Amino acid sequence: MEQAAAEILASAGAENWVVTRIEEQTLATFHQARRGRPTQDMPYVKKESTRFELTYHTDPARMAEDARRVLDLFEPVQRHTLQQGRGPTEVMVTDLTPVQRRLLKLLNLPAKHYGH
């Protein structure tokens, strides 16, 4: 179960941000050992079953680290606007590096619209 959870998180790219834990719970149920009305002397049979519960939480410290790295990757990008008189405003944006383009693609943000 732990391996399946790890694979799911890895496929989503979230293995660094989500911490999981598998908790085992043993549940006990009791049934009469024989038919009839329950009395003080009635024997009971104990049946145990095991349940596994997946608990998770996000790790804000790791998320903040990764967010900082992403912001640092885009720090060199510059955006300038130029307007002469009443003419149209021209927007000039630094060309993106292949890493920046790939990151925008992973975030489902079209690179052609970045900075405009």
Summary of the structure (lengths in Angstrom):
residues: 116
radius of gyration: 29.3
end to end distance: 45.5
largest distance: 100.2
contacts: 219
relative contact order: 0.13
helix: 33%
strand: 33%
